[in-house]
Amino acid sequence: MKFDLERDSINRLLFNFSFPAVTGMLISALYVIIDGIFIGKGMGGRGLAAINIAYPVITLGVALSLMFGVGGATVISVLQGEGKKEEAGRYLTHLIVLNIISYAIITTGVVFNYRYIIELLGSSEGLFEMVRDYLLTGVIFNIFFMLSVSLNAVVRNDKAPTYAMFSMALGAVTNIFLDWLFIFQLDMGMKGAALATGIAQGVSFIYLAGHFFRRKCSIRPAITPIRMSCILRIMNNGFPSFILEFAVAVVSISFNNVLMDYLGEIGVSAFSIIAYIFYIFRMIFSGLAQGIQPIVSYNFGAKKWVRVKATLIQGHKIAFITALLIIVGVYFKGEWMVELFNGDDELIKIASRGLLLYSSAMIFLGANFINISYLQSMERSLVANLLSLVRSMVFVVIGLVSLPKLIGVDGIWLSLPFADFMTFGIGWVISKRSK
């Protein structure tokens, strides 16, 4: 299906770009969730705690790939809107090279320092071996995860959102089958869970790479010397996406350490379940944000200001309705969601209460994702970076330090809602002071 980003109705474009993006993100979330369910059922609450401790390192790679992918795809879309296709190809090459270099640095650092890193992540002695098995296996295969994330953004912006969605579906199906095979049939434990995810991402990457050999592809890597100006432009535009994703790692490490002090291993297990479920919600808003990005970027490059603003308004309407539905779902079905991962009564009680509080500011979360993506799409990186930084790190840390002292364990779960509410307030003030 062909899309005219400059003339088609905004609603039609939003549906055709956001629906595949959201569906793709949900599929991605699904196989992460299935991964957690297999681990929870196969290795119990301790397995969930171990993967939650190890995953921030994997998240670092994904955060970098999102920065390169979203930042590069934004520049590529703007250049295509300006009619500079050859220059766009050079940015695609830079995007790929940045992923490879980052992967090499992360993998080398983890392999030679894994004992120190596992201790820093907040692991107890009893969880060390499980954390190590997942971490070392996962980091070796992380190159496929990183390239899949980056290329997915480029393929989707290249007017192929459905193709990008199918790449994620293919990886999801592969991961679910391999989880069943490695964990339950071959009894490979945490190594099997990490290996299943790594192979699945490899399949997704191969499928995505196939897009650049299709006739419909309008953007291909170009042979070019690596230029610092290109690197800085990609990173500048993609930095908000890096912060939003890397914040997951920072939040996980911070929550794990605080919960280990307040509740012990069962608290970390409860947070692992909450993080899995919340990942679905976050992916929905991430998909919506990614859906508006090519529309805003292209029309910004083409100087179609009315269409740019209309896209923002429609994006906020969709995010608001979606957030309300999620809140209702958590209120009535939150305990059922938790029970999918583990049947321990005490764990279910702690995680259900935590999920309800953790999801209480969903409306502000959705609005923040849309606002940040909108600013990124127009290369207004300074404000986007500010909002990403205060939401994902500054206010979360403030909440974790202060709220538990005031209201106990509930304050831990309310730290992220506090951050989203405060960020929305700052964004509102900035919008009122700007033209």
C-alpha positions, -999 to +999 in steps of 0.1 A: +000+000+000+013+035-009+010+065+013+013+101+005+026+117+037+020+152+023-016+148+011-034+118+027-057+125+056-040+125+091-064+099+104-056+075+076-019+080+080-021+076+117-040+043+114-017+029+087+015+039+106+004+036+142-016+003+140+013-017+126+038+000+150+015-007+180+008-043+168+046-048+163+054-035+197+026-057+213+040-087+195+075-078+208+060-074+243+041-107+239+072-127+234+089-109+263+059-117+284+058-154+272+095-155+281+086-144+316+058-168+319+080-197+309+107-186+334+081-181+362+065-215+356+097-233+349+121-218+375+098-200+399+100-166+415+138-168+418+141-172+381+119-140+376+141-122+401+173-133+383+162-122+349+150-088+363+185-083+377+203-093+345+181-075+320+193-039+325+225-048+306+205-060+277+184-029+279+215-007+276+221-022+241+185-018+231+185+018+244+215+026+222+200+009+192+168+029+197+188+061+198+206+052+166+174+038+149+149+065+159+175+093+155+187+080+121+152+073+109+141+108+118+170+124+099+164+101+069+127+110+068+135+148+070+160+144+042+136+124+020+110+151+026+136+176+013+144+153-017+179+144-005+178+106-010+216+101-015+224+118+018+197+097+035+216+065+025+248+078+042+229+081+075+217+045+072+253+034+069+262+054+100+233+039+119+245+003+112+281+011+121+272+027+154+252-004+164+282-027+157+307-006+176+284-002+206+277-040+207+315-047+207+321-024+236+292-037+257+300-074+251+337-069+259+330-051+291+305-077+303+325-108+295+356-095+314+338-079+343+306-099+348+312-106+385+315-069+394+285-060+371+262-087+387+271-073+421+264-038+410+230-048+396+219-058+431+220-096+429+221-117+461+245-146+464+217-171+459+208-156+426+243-152+412+245-183+390+211-177+374+219-141+367+253-150+352+238-177+329+212-153+315+236-123+313+265-139+295+243-157+270+220-127+264+248-102+258+266-123+232+234-125+211+225-088+217+238-077+183+207-092+166+184-074+191+201-041+185+201-043+147+165-054+147+154-025+168+173+001+147+164-013+113+127-017+123+125+021+127+141+027+093+119+001+075+087+014+091+096+050+080+104+037+045+066+033+040+067-004+050+051-004+084+035-038+078+068-054+068+084-041+100+055-055+120+058-090+104+095-091+113+086-088+150+058-114+146+083-138+131+107-133+160+079-137+186+067-170+172+103-183+171+110-172+206+078-188+221+087-222+204+123-221+215+114-211+251+092-242+253+120-264+237+149-250+257+133-245+291+108-274+294+121-300+270+159-296+272+160-282+308+185-255+298+173-231+325+183-194+322+208-201+294+179-216+274+157-185+280+185-161+268+194-184+239+158-185+227+155-147+227+188-143+209+180-167+181+145-152+177+160-118+173+184-132+147+155-144+127+138-110+130+170-092+119+175-114+088+139-108+077+143-070+082+175-070+062+156-085+033+137-052+029+167-035+015+168-060-014+131-053-024+121-031-053+099-011-030+128+000-009+137+036-014+166+038+010+198+017+010+231+019+028+257+040+009+294+037+009+307+067+028+334+078+052+323+080+088+316+116+097+313+130+132+287+155+121+264+126+110+270+107+142+262+137+164+230+145+144+218+109+148+226+108+185+211+143+191+178+134+176+177+099+191+188+107+226+153+111+240+145+075+229+178+064+245+168+080+278+133+066+278+146+030+272+178+033+293+156+046+321+141+011+322+176-002+332+181+026+357+146+021+372+152-017+374+185-013+392+171+013+416+139-006+423+158-039+428+181-023+454+153-006+473+130-036+472+158-059+484+161-037+514+123-035+521+110-069+510+139-091+500+139-115+470+101-117+469+099-079+464+123-082+434+102-111+421+071-090+424+087-061+406+098-085+378+062-095+372+050-058+373+078-049+349+067-076+324+031-065+325+039-028+323+062-035+294+030-042+273+016-008+283+048+010+275+050-007+241+015+005+232+025+041+237+059+036+221+041+023+190+017+053+190+047+076+193+066+058+165+035+060+144+033+098+145+071+102+139+073+097+101+042+118+095+055+147+116+091+145+103+081+144+066+056+172+068+081+192+090+106+188+062+080+198+036+070+228+058+033+216+061+028+232+096-010+226+099-005+189+092+023+187+118+000+202+146-030+181+136-009+149+139+000+159+175-036+166+185-048+133+171-020+114+187-029+128+221-066+118+217-057+082+209-032+081+238-058+094+263-084+069+253-059+041+254-047+051+289-082+050+303-088+015+289-055+003+304-064+017+339-098+000+338-081-033+328-056-032+356-082-023+382-105-053+373-080-078+359-047-069+376-046-100+399-053-123+370-024-108+350-001-114+379-013-150+384-001-158+348+035-157+360+034-175+394+008-190+417+024-181+451-003-163+471+021-139+489+038-130+456+004-124+439-007-101+467+024-080+467+026-078+429-011-070+424-010-041+448+022-029+432+008-031+396-023-010+405-002+018+420+026+016+394+000+021+366-020+049+383-005+077+362-010+060+328-027+091+312+004+112+319+027+084+307+009+084+273+009+121+270+047+123+278+055+097+251+035+116+224+051+149+234+086+136+233+082+118+200+066+150+185+096+171+195+121+145+183+103+143+149+110+180+143+146+177+156+138+199+187+161+177+206+169+200+235+134+201+249+128+164+241+160+155+259+151+176+289+117+159+293+131+124+288+159+130+313+137+144+341+110+118+336+132+088+334+159+095+359+156+127+380+120+123+392+121+085+396+152+087+418+136+116+438+105+094+442+124+063+453+144+083+479+116+102+494+082+084+490+091+051+507+102+070+538+068+088+539+044+060+531+064+028+531+063+001+503+034+019+485+058+048+480+082+025+460+054+016+435+043+053+433+077+066+423+072+061+385+037+077+385+052+106+405+078+110+377+052+109+349+030+135+366+059+159+373+072+155+337+037+163+323+036+194+344+070+206+331+059+199+295+027+219+300+047+249+313+071+247+284+043+245+259+026+276+274+059+296+272+067+286+236+051+297+204 
